[in-house]
């Protein structure tokens, strides 16, 4: 599916739920970061995921629903990857970005930065928790 169609379906909450995978999360992050600053991309992805989850009746619970720390941390990882490899490994679209950066294709990559206790902290769902194992990469943009 073309990036524009994919993003339009996601933002309209009409993307079939079985297609809302980890890869889809990374695609959305990439597409927002191509258009917006890091802070604006975070605001947009935060609102869009919450709206999509609500439209698909995803329950909010300790292990389900929106997670601010996961969303924020992955957005930073995608942004850092785009900054570091953008010219070295040019990508034409979100799918080719995902294919070129398999290190982002597992949500377990956050285990390099967060202990289980930090990721499962109830506050991590509603606010960004700094990593407790290793710092996230630095990006040019700032998140306020």
N, C-alpha and C positions, 0 to 999 in steps of 0.2 A: 504494500500500500504506500502511496506517495506520502511524503512528510506532511504536506498541507492537508491531505484528506485524513490522515491519522490524527493530527493535532485538532482538526475541526471536530472529528468524532469524539475525541477525548473531552474537549472543552464543552461540547454539547451533551456530554454524559450519554452518548449513544454508542460508544465503542463497546462491543460485546464484552461482558465481564470476563469471560474465559481468555480474552486477549489482553487483559490488564495484568501483565506479567512483570517480573523484575526488569526484563529487557525494555518493556514499554516505559517503565519509570525512567530508565536511563535515556531512552529516546526523547521523552518529554523534557528532561533536564537539558539535554544537548540542544534541542530546538529552542528552548527559552533562552539559554545562554548565548545562542547565536544572535538573538534579537535584542536582548536586554542586559543590563548590568547585573552583577551577581545579586545585589540586594533586590532589584526588581524581579529577577528570575525566581528568587526564593519566595517573594510575596505572591507571585502568580502561581507557582507550582503548589504552594501551600493551599491557596484558595481552591485551585482546580482539583487537587486530590480530595480535599474535604467535600467538595460538591459532588465529585464522581462517587466517592464512597457513600454519601448520603443518598444519591439517586439509585445506587445499587444495594441499599439497605445493609451495608457492611456495619456490623455491630462494633461499638467502641468498647474495648476491654483491654486488659493488661497485655494481651498478645495479638490483638486485632485492632483494625482501624488505623487512623492517622497517627504517625509518630514523628514529632518535630525533630528529634535528634537524628533519626535515620534519614529523613528527608534533607535536612540541613547538611549533614556530613556527606551524603552521597552527592549532593549538588556541588559541594566544595571539591570532592574527588573528580567529578566530571569536569569542572572548571579548570582544575589544576592540570588534568590530562590534556584538555584542549589547548591550554597555554604552552605546555611543555612539548607537545607533539603535533600541534596544528600545522606547522610548516614542514616538519620532518615526515609526517604521515598524513598528507591531505586527504580529506574525506568529502565526498560529494553530497552525502545525505546521512541521516541519522542511522540507518541500517549499516552503512559502510563504516561509520564511526564505531558502532557496537562490534562489528566484525573485527575491526582493527585493534580494539582494546578489550581483549577477552578478560583482562584483570578486573574489569568493572562488571562483568557478567555474572558475578556471584555476590549475593548480599553478604556472604561470609567474609568478604574483604574487610568489613568493619571490625572483624575480630583482631586485626592488626593494631587497631586504635583503641578499642573498647573492651573492657572485661565484661563477662556476663552480668556482674552486679551493676555496672554502670548502665549497660543497655537495658536492663530490666528495672532500673530505678523508675518508680511511678512518675517522677518529674520529667523523665526523658520523653514521655508521650506528649507533654504539653509545652515544654520549653527545651531549648537546646542545652545539652550537657556537654561540657568539654571532654575530650577523650582522656582516659586515665592511663593508657598504656604508651601511647606515642602521639605527638601532635599531628593534626591534619596538615597537609601541605599548604603552603602560603599561596595565595592568589593575588593578582593585581587589584581586583575589586574588593570592596569591603561590604560586610553585611552589618547593618545597624539594627 
